[in-house]
Amino acid sequence: MEDVIAYIARSLVEDPEQVRIDTHRVGSTLYVDVTAAPGDVGRLIGRKGRTAQAIRTVAKAAATREGFRVVVDID
């Protein structure tokens, strides 16, 4: 799960070395915090949040296959 989100996020930004993925699990829910350079956060969010929503959709599909819930937060 973490690798999928990291791959997508690093593909979208100009400085992929600044992308950090932090995860923690509570019960059957996986919380994923994506942090990027200040200039690249807008690239991850996209216009009207469409890119962020697409990232969340892909993460949700991957999590469903593994039998848990995922919450993605982009900072």
ChimeraX commands (.cxc) that place a marker at each C-alpha (Angstrom):
marker #1 position 0.00,0.00,0.00 radius 0.5
marker #1 position 2.68,2.45,1.05 radius 0.5
marker #1 position 4.72,1.66,-2.07 radius 0.5
marker #1 position 1.79,2.34,-4.41 radius 0.5
marker #1 position 1.09,5.74,-2.88 radius 0.5
marker #1 position 4.81,6.63,-2.80 radius 0.5
marker #1 position 5.22,5.71,-6.48 radius 0.5
marker #1 position 2.25,7.85,-7.54 radius 0.5
marker #1 position 3.29,10.82,-5.38 radius 0.5
marker #1 position 6.92,10.74,-6.53 radius 0.5
marker #1 position 5.81,10.56,-10.15 radius 0.5
marker #1 position 3.77,13.76,-9.81 radius 0.5
marker #1 position 6.21,16.12,-8.06 radius 0.5
marker #1 position 9.29,17.95,-9.29 radius 0.5
marker #1 position 11.44,16.97,-6.29 radius 0.5
marker #1 position 10.70,13.29,-5.55 radius 0.5
marker #1 position 13.39,13.11,-2.86 radius 0.5
marker #1 position 11.30,15.41,-0.62 radius 0.5
marker #1 position 8.26,13.09,-0.62 radius 0.5
marker #1 position 7.77,11.32,2.72 radius 0.5
marker #1 position 5.19,8.67,3.44 radius 0.5
marker #1 position 4.32,7.97,7.09 radius 0.5
marker #1 position 1.86,5.24,8.03 radius 0.5
marker #1 position 0.26,3.99,11.19 radius 0.5
marker #1 position -2.46,1.44,11.71 radius 0.5
marker #1 position -5.36,1.57,14.14 radius 0.5
marker #1 position -7.46,-1.56,14.07 radius 0.5
marker #1 position -8.40,-2.29,10.49 radius 0.5
marker #1 position -7.69,1.27,9.29 radius 0.5
marker #1 position -4.37,2.35,7.80 radius 0.5
marker #1 position -3.59,6.07,8.05 radius 0.5
marker #1 position -1.18,7.37,5.40 radius 0.5
marker #1 position 0.37,10.86,5.65 radius 0.5
marker #1 position 2.00,12.13,2.46 radius 0.5
marker #1 position 4.38,15.06,2.90 radius 0.5
marker #1 position 6.09,16.88,0.03 radius 0.5
marker #1 position 8.08,20.07,-0.56 radius 0.5
marker #1 position 5.93,23.21,-0.18 radius 0.5
marker #1 position 6.01,23.89,-3.93 radius 0.5
marker #1 position 4.93,20.36,-4.78 radius 0.5
marker #1 position 1.93,20.02,-2.47 radius 0.5
marker #1 position -0.26,21.75,-5.05 radius 0.5
marker #1 position 0.75,19.16,-7.63 radius 0.5
marker #1 position -0.40,16.39,-5.32 radius 0.5
marker #1 position -3.71,18.08,-4.57 radius 0.5
marker #1 position -4.48,19.19,-8.13 radius 0.5
marker #1 position -7.21,21.47,-9.35 radius 0.5
marker #1 position -10.24,21.29,-7.10 radius 0.5
marker #1 position -8.62,18.33,-5.34 radius 0.5
marker #1 position -9.02,15.98,-8.29 radius 0.5
marker #1 position -5.51,14.53,-8.11 radius 0.5
marker #1 position -5.77,13.97,-4.36 radius 0.5
marker #1 position -9.12,12.26,-4.84 radius 0.5
marker #1 position -7.62,10.01,-7.54 radius 0.5
marker #1 position -4.77,9.02,-5.20 radius 0.5
marker #1 position -7.31,8.21,-2.48 radius 0.5
marker #1 position -9.39,6.13,-4.92 radius 0.5
marker #1 position -6.39,4.03,-5.98 radius 0.5
marker #1 position -5.36,3.57,-2.35 radius 0.5
marker #1 position -8.89,2.54,-1.39 radius 0.5
marker #1 position -9.02,-0.05,-4.19 radius 0.5
marker #1 position -5.67,-1.52,-3.13 radius 0.5
marker #1 position -6.70,-1.57,0.53 radius 0.5
marker #1 position -10.00,-3.28,-0.21 radius 0.5
marker #1 position -8.12,-6.14,-1.86 radius 0.5
marker #1 position -6.12,-6.59,1.33 radius 0.5
marker #1 position -9.17,-6.35,3.57 radius 0.5
marker #1 position -8.71,-3.05,5.38 radius 0.5
marker #1 position -9.62,0.64,5.13 radius 0.5
marker #1 position -7.21,3.44,4.22 radius 0.5
marker #1 position -7.22,7.18,4.94 radius 0.5
marker #1 position -4.80,9.34,2.92 radius 0.5
marker #1 position -3.83,12.81,4.18 radius 0.5
marker #1 position -1.69,15.11,1.99 radius 0.5
marker #1 position 0.38,17.80,3.72 radius 0.5
marker link #1:1,2 radius 0.2
marker link #1:2,3 radius 0.2
marker link #1:3,4 radius 0.2
marker link #1:4,5 radius 0.2
marker link #1:5,6 radius 0.2
marker link #1:6,7 radius 0.2
marker link #1:7,8 radius 0.2
marker link #1:8,9 radius 0.2
marker link #1:9,10 radius 0.2
marker link #1:10,11 radius 0.2
marker link #1:11,12 radius 0.2
marker link #1:12,13 radius 0.2
marker link #1:13,14 radius 0.2
marker link #1:14,15 radius 0.2
marker link #1:15,16 radius 0.2
marker link #1:16,17 radius 0.2
marker link #1:17,18 radius 0.2
marker link #1:18,19 radius 0.2
marker link #1:19,20 radius 0.2
marker link #1:20,21 radius 0.2
marker link #1:21,22 radius 0.2
marker link #1:22,23 radius 0.2
marker link #1:23,24 radius 0.2
marker link #1:24,25 radius 0.2
marker link #1:25,26 radius 0.2
marker link #1:26,27 radius 0.2
marker link #1:27,28 radius 0.2
marker link #1:28,29 radius 0.2
marker link #1:29,30 radius 0.2
marker link #1:30,31 radius 0.2
marker link #1:31,32 radius 0.2
marker link #1:32,33 radius 0.2
marker link #1:33,34 radius 0.2
marker link #1:34,35 radius 0.2
marker link #1:35,36 radius 0.2
marker link #1:36,37 radius 0.2
marker link #1:37,38 radius 0.2
marker link #1:38,39 radius 0.2
marker link #1:39,40 radius 0.2
marker link #1:40,41 radius 0.2
marker link #1:41,42 radius 0.2
marker link #1:42,43 radius 0.2
marker link #1:43,44 radius 0.2
marker link #1:44,45 radius 0.2
marker link #1:45,46 radius 0.2
marker link #1:46,47 radius 0.2
marker link #1:47,48 radius 0.2
marker link #1:48,49 radius 0.2
marker link #1:49,50 radius 0.2
marker link #1:50,51 radius 0.2
marker link #1:51,52 radius 0.2
marker link #1:52,53 radius 0.2
marker link #1:53,54 radius 0.2
marker link #1:54,55 radius 0.2
marker link #1:55,56 radius 0.2
marker link #1:56,57 radius 0.2
marker link #1:57,58 radius 0.2
marker link #1:58,59 radius 0.2
marker link #1:59,60 radius 0.2
marker link #1:60,61 radius 0.2
marker link #1:61,62 radius 0.2
marker link #1:62,63 radius 0.2
marker link #1:63,64 radius 0.2
marker link #1:64,65 radius 0.2
marker link #1:65,66 radius 0.2
marker link #1:66,67 radius 0.2
marker link #1:67,68 radius 0.2
marker link #1:68,69 radius 0.2
marker link #1:69,70 radius 0.2
marker link #1:70,71 radius 0.2
marker link #1:71,72 radius 0.2
marker link #1:72,73 radius 0.2
marker link #1:73,74 radius 0.2
marker link #1:74,75 radius 0.2
view
